[in-house]
């Protein structure tokens, strides 16, 4: 059986710790009573135990942690860290010469301190603006003569549509994607996926069921839809709630948001972000009803206002019938008086 890296590090740490502990014990024996051999043995034993226990926490495990995060880190964040580190080192190098002219001990301490400080600030600033950096680098691509990238036979840049939690839970996106009407790549940020998982873990059975349905819809989109569905780590750290993050990310990527959330629809439109609302699509494909037309409807319940009865068409459209509260559970022919259509849905008002 091949020994693990952690086991090897413990053995090496124990050996090194033993020698270091013995050396420390011999030096301390000069200041205390006792033989050098007894101090060397005692501190060598302590060094062996410390090396055996602590070495993996100082070597293998931090390296494994860094490696795991580098593998899963989005490319734009890794590029932002490298650029921030380079900028910080350049700034520290420019200051190292004047700092070296200072008196001791400042000339020994300040250049190294400035290097750490500027590298840290450079990384923090570039990571916080990684989305802006991505957009800036994308805008540096100069159009090719005679029609850009497509003129030389290369593929056009990938276009995205951001999905929010409501449209995933709604479920109709899976059927729409399979029809082929959507051509762009569907993009699901990790913060939307985290919100969906939080709903799926809810103690409320209804919310839990909707969250699990949303996860199944995502799996269906990834496995069966003719268009690709991707999960992305892109985030907007300066925003807190998921809707604000989604709108800001859509502005960075210059792509629309696919949603059924009426409030998100309004907020995105106010900020100039294009919105694809499935409710608008559903209303657009419904059969148009004009005032004066007749339809057959079954009254199933009382309306919100006095005297109203409510029924539903096969596509789910609500029909409010005046003086229909006395006709519950009856099917009758009614005349359309008004049609009210919004992003939240369509309502038909009628009378007998």
Secondary structure, DSSP 8 states (H G I E B T S, - for coil): ----HHHHHHHHHHHHHHHHHHHHHHHHTTTSSS-HHHHHHHHHHHHHHHHHHHHHHHTHHHHHHHHHHHHHS-HHHHHHHHHHHHHHHHHHHHHHHHHHTS-TTHHHHHHHHHHHHHHHHHHHHHHHTHHHHHHHHHHT----TTTGGGGGT------EEEE-HHHHHH-HHHHHHHHT---SEEEEEHHHHHHHHHHHT-SSHHHHHHHHHHHHHHHHHHHH-SS-EEEE----TT--SHHHHHHHHHHHHT-EEEE--HHHHHHHHHTT--EEEHHHHHHHTS----TT-EEEEE--EE-SSTT-EEEE-TT--EEEEET-GGGTT-EEEEEEEEEEEETTEEEEEEE-
